[in-house]
């Protein structure tokens, strides 16, 4: 495992609406990075391109976390978790990371990483967990049987709420791709003013989905006191989807209607499939 040194005790932060993205090949070599990624990490785009993604790995991260990440994405599935990264100068920053495989004709050709700002509660939980793992006080946290055990103790409606929010985590990546597409269309057609409300509506949806992930992680860890909050957050997501839908209908000149309808259809089908799964 790559050990990046030196490190400091200084934490760096980024804004709630900043999204750190990168794309790598199948071996983890960086092919694309966003300006926000460069800003918080302290590396320039030139310094990151062509380097292995572990250039920002922090030594406080347990090897088991990255082993689980690679095992997950190599199998074609989406991985989500909190990650402590190292800045170029040794400072650190926390991200709520979602890594998804990129497919071309059924073959994985690379990976997309999308990182949002985690809540302080998520950071505190991850700090304690990773510290326990590194010291040997806790082992095998990334055992998939743990999730099955917790789920088996939940009532039917609780399972549906949790699964719905886990589905929301998977939904974040294509939604953010829609945001990126929105920005591209705005730049290409010089329609900055007409596109602002669309982008803001979709970004808010991404933020709500991020909050969903935090609540669902708590419930999966056994904290059933969050069930009601989790259910309410799911309702907020559905309400925001309606807002995006309405905004989309007013901004047909951006040529994004087909993209949004496809995403919304996938979301609705996903909820139907999840409902059938827990019955």
C-alpha positions as CSV (number, residue, x, y, z in Angstrom):
1,X,0.0,0.0,0.0
2,X,1.3,3.4,-0.9
3,X,2.2,5.5,2.1
4,X,2.2,9.3,1.4
5,X,4.2,11.5,3.8
6,X,4.5,13.9,5.5
7,X,1.1,14.6,7.0
8,X,-0.3,17.4,9.1
9,X,-3.2,17.7,11.5
10,X,-4.8,20.5,9.4
11,X,-8.1,19.7,7.8
12,X,-9.1,21.4,4.5
13,X,-12.8,21.9,3.6
14,X,-14.8,22.6,0.5
15,X,-18.3,24.0,-0.1
16,X,-21.5,22.0,0.0
17,X,-22.2,22.6,-3.7
18,X,-18.6,21.7,-4.8
19,X,-18.3,18.3,-6.4
20,X,-14.9,16.6,-6.8
21,X,-14.8,14.3,-9.7
22,X,-12.2,12.2,-11.5
23,X,-12.0,9.4,-14.0
24,X,-9.4,6.7,-14.1
25,X,-8.6,3.7,-16.3
26,X,-9.1,0.2,-15.0
27,X,-5.7,0.3,-13.2
28,X,-6.5,3.5,-11.3
29,X,-4.4,5.9,-13.4
30,X,-6.1,9.3,-13.5
31,X,-7.4,10.5,-16.9
32,X,-9.6,13.4,-15.9
33,X,-10.0,15.7,-12.8
34,X,-12.4,18.5,-12.0
35,X,-11.2,22.0,-10.9
36,X,-12.7,21.4,-7.5
37,X,-10.6,18.3,-7.1
38,X,-7.5,20.3,-7.8
39,X,-8.5,23.1,-5.6
40,X,-9.0,21.1,-2.4
41,X,-6.1,18.6,-3.0
42,X,-3.6,21.3,-3.8
43,X,-2.4,19.5,-6.9
44,X,-2.5,21.0,-10.4
45,X,-4.3,19.2,-13.2
46,X,-0.9,18.5,-14.8
47,X,0.4,16.9,-11.6
48,X,-2.6,14.6,-11.3
49,X,-3.1,13.4,-14.9
50,X,-1.3,10.2,-15.6
51,X,-0.7,9.5,-11.9
52,X,-2.2,6.7,-9.9
53,X,-5.3,7.7,-7.9
54,X,-3.4,6.8,-4.7
55,X,-1.5,10.0,-5.0
56,X,-4.1,11.5,-2.6
57,X,-4.3,8.4,-0.3
58,X,-3.9,9.3,3.3
59,X,-2.0,6.8,5.6
60,X,-4.9,6.9,8.1
61,X,-7.1,5.0,5.6
62,X,-7.1,1.2,6.4
63,X,-6.1,-1.0,3.5
64,X,-9.3,-3.1,3.9
65,X,-11.3,-0.1,2.8
66,X,-9.6,0.2,-0.5
67,X,-9.6,-3.6,-0.9
68,X,-13.3,-3.5,-0.5
69,X,-13.6,-0.6,-3.0
70,X,-11.6,-2.5,-5.7
71,X,-13.4,-5.8,-5.1
72,X,-16.7,-3.9,-5.5
73,X,-16.1,-1.9,-8.6
74,X,-14.2,-4.7,-10.4
75,X,-17.3,-6.8,-10.0
76,X,-19.2,-4.1,-11.9
77,X,-21.0,-2.7,-8.8
78,X,-21.1,0.9,-7.3
79,X,-19.1,1.6,-4.2
80,X,-19.9,4.3,-1.6
81,X,-18.0,5.3,1.5
82,X,-16.3,8.1,3.5
83,X,-12.6,8.6,2.5
84,X,-9.9,10.6,4.2
85,X,-7.5,12.0,1.5
86,X,-4.2,13.7,1.7
87,X,-3.5,17.1,0.2
88,X,-0.2,17.9,-1.6
89,X,1.1,19.8,1.4
90,X,0.2,17.0,3.9
91,X,-3.1,18.4,5.1
92,X,-6.2,16.3,4.8
93,X,-9.8,16.5,3.6
94,X,-12.8,14.1,3.9
95,X,-15.1,13.1,1.1
96,X,-18.3,11.1,0.7
97,X,-17.2,9.1,-2.3
98,X,-19.1,7.2,-4.9
99,X,-17.2,5.1,-7.4
100,X,-18.9,3.6,-10.4
101,X,-17.6,1.5,-13.3
102,X,-17.7,2.8,-16.9
103,X,-18.9,0.3,-19.4
104,X,-18.3,0.1,-23.1
105,X,-20.2,-2.7,-24.9
106,X,-20.5,-4.6,-21.7
107,X,-16.8,-4.3,-20.7
108,X,-15.5,-2.1,-17.9
109,X,-13.2,0.5,-19.4
110,X,-12.6,2.7,-16.4
111,X,-14.1,4.2,-13.2
112,X,-15.8,7.5,-12.4
113,X,-15.4,8.9,-8.9
114,X,-17.8,11.5,-7.5
115,X,-17.1,13.1,-4.1
116,X,-19.4,15.2,-2.1
117,X,-19.0,17.0,1.2
118,X,-19.7,14.6,4.1
119,X,-21.6,15.6,7.2
120,X,-19.5,16.1,10.4
121,X,-21.3,13.1,11.9
122,X,-20.2,11.0,9.0
123,X,-16.6,12.2,9.5
124,X,-16.7,11.5,13.2
125,X,-18.1,8.0,12.6
126,X,-15.5,7.2,9.9
127,X,-12.6,8.6,12.0
128,X,-13.5,6.3,14.9
129,X,-14.1,3.3,12.7
130,X,-10.8,3.6,10.7
131,X,-8.9,4.3,13.9
132,X,-10.3,1.1,15.4
133,X,-9.5,-0.9,12.3
134,X,-5.9,0.4,12.1
135,X,-5.3,-0.4,15.8
136,X,-6.8,-3.9,15.4
137,X,-9.7,-3.2,17.8
138,X,-12.1,-3.8,15.0
139,X,-11.9,-6.3,12.1
140,X,-13.8,-7.3,9.0
141,X,-16.0,-4.1,9.0
142,X,-16.4,-4.5,5.3
143,X,-18.1,-7.9,5.6
144,X,-21.2,-7.9,3.4
145,X,-22.8,-10.4,5.9
146,X,-23.1,-7.5,8.4
147,X,-25.5,-5.7,6.2
148,X,-27.6,-8.8,5.7
149,X,-27.7,-9.3,9.4
150,X,-29.0,-5.8,10.2
151,X,-31.5,-6.0,7.4
152,X,-32.9,-9.3,8.6
153,X,-33.9,-7.7,11.9
154,X,-35.9,-4.8,10.3
155,X,-39.6,-4.7,9.6
156,X,-40.8,-4.7,6.0
157,X,-41.4,-0.9,5.8
158,X,-38.0,-0.2,7.3
159,X,-36.3,-2.4,4.7
160,X,-38.1,-0.5,1.9
161,X,-37.0,2.8,3.3
162,X,-33.3,1.7,3.6
163,X,-33.2,0.1,0.2
164,X,-34.8,3.1,-1.3
165,X,-32.1,5.4,0.1
166,X,-29.4,3.0,-1.0
167,X,-30.9,3.2,-4.5
168,X,-30.7,7.0,-4.2
169,X,-26.9,6.7,-3.7
170,X,-26.6,4.9,-7.0
171,X,-28.9,7.5,-8.6
172,X,-26.4,10.3,-7.6
173,X,-23.9,9.5,-10.4
174,X,-26.2,9.8,-13.4
175,X,-27.9,12.8,-11.9
176,X,-24.5,14.6,-11.6
177,X,-23.8,13.6,-15.2
178,X,-27.0,15.5,-16.0
179,X,-25.7,18.5,-14.2
180,X,-22.4,18.3,-16.2
181,X,-24.4,17.9,-19.4
182,X,-26.5,21.0,-18.4
183,X,-23.3,23.0,-17.9
184,X,-22.0,21.9,-21.3
185,X,-25.3,22.8,-23.0
186,X,-25.3,26.2,-21.4
187,X,-21.8,27.0,-22.5
188,X,-22.4,25.7,-26.0
189,X,-25.5,27.8,-26.6
190,X,-24.6,30.8,-24.5
191,X,-27.8,30.5,-22.4
192,X,-26.3,31.0,-19.0
193,X,-29.3,32.8,-17.5
194,X,-31.9,30.2,-18.7
195,X,-29.7,27.3,-17.4
196,X,-29.0,28.6,-13.9
197,X,-32.3,27.5,-12.4
198,X,-32.1,24.1,-14.0
199,X,-28.6,23.5,-12.7
200,X,-29.6,24.7,-9.2
201,X,-32.6,22.4,-9.1
202,X,-30.5,19.4,-10.0
203,X,-27.7,20.3,-7.6
204,X,-30.2,20.5,-4.8
205,X,-31.4,17.0,-5.8
206,X,-27.8,15.7,-5.6
207,X,-27.4,17.3,-2.1
208,X,-30.6,15.7,-0.9
209,X,-29.4,12.3,-2.1
210,X,-26.1,12.9,-0.3
211,X,-28.1,13.4,2.9
212,X,-30.0,10.2,2.2
213,X,-26.8,8.3,2.1
214,X,-25.8,9.6,5.6
215,X,-29.1,8.5,7.1
216,X,-29.2,5.1,5.4
217,X,-25.6,4.5,6.6
218,X,-26.7,5.1,10.2
219,X,-29.7,2.8,9.9
220,X,-27.6,0.1,8.4
221,X,-25.2,0.4,11.3
222,X,-28.1,-0.4,13.6
223,X,-29.5,3.0,14.6
224,X,-33.2,2.5,13.9
225,X,-34.0,5.8,15.6
226,X,-33.2,7.4,12.2
227,X,-35.9,5.5,10.4
228,X,-38.4,8.4,10.5
229,X,-35.9,11.0,9.4
230,X,-34.8,8.7,6.6
231,X,-38.4,8.3,5.4
232,X,-38.9,12.1,5.5
233,X,-35.7,12.6,3.5
234,X,-36.9,10.2,0.9
235,X,-40.1,12.3,0.5
236,X,-37.9,15.4,0.1
237,X,-36.1,13.6,-2.8
238,X,-39.4,12.8,-4.5
239,X,-40.5,16.4,-4.0
240,X,-37.3,17.7,-5.5
241,X,-37.7,15.4,-8.5
242,X,-41.0,17.1,-9.2
243,X,-39.3,20.5,-9.0
244,X,-36.7,19.4,-11.5
245,X,-39.4,18.0,-13.7
246,X,-41.2,21.3,-13.7
247,X,-38.0,23.2,-14.4
248,X,-37.1,20.9,-17.2
249,X,-40.5,21.6,-18.9
250,X,-39.7,25.3,-18.9
251,X,-36.2,24.9,-20.3
252,X,-36.7,22.8,-23.4
253,X,-34.3,25.0,-25.3
254,X,-31.4,23.3,-23.4
255,X,-32.3,20.0,-25.1
256,X,-32.1,18.0,-21.8
257,X,-35.7,16.7,-21.6
258,X,-34.8,13.3,-23.0
259,X,-31.9,12.9,-20.5
260,X,-34.1,13.8,-17.6
261,X,-37.0,11.7,-18.6
262,X,-34.6,8.7,-18.9
263,X,-33.2,9.3,-15.4
264,X,-36.6,9.8,-13.8
265,X,-37.9,6.6,-15.5
266,X,-34.9,4.7,-14.1
267,X,-35.6,6.0,-10.6
268,X,-39.2,5.0,-10.7
269,X,-38.4,1.6,-12.0
270,X,-35.7,1.1,-9.4
271,X,-38.3,1.9,-6.6
272,X,-40.7,-0.6,-8.2
273,X,-38.0,-3.3,-8.3
274,X,-37.0,-2.6,-4.7
275,X,-40.6,-2.8,-3.6
276,X,-41.0,-6.2,-5.2
277,X,-37.7,-7.4,-3.6
278,X,-38.8,-6.8,0.0
279,X,-42.3,-8.2,-0.3
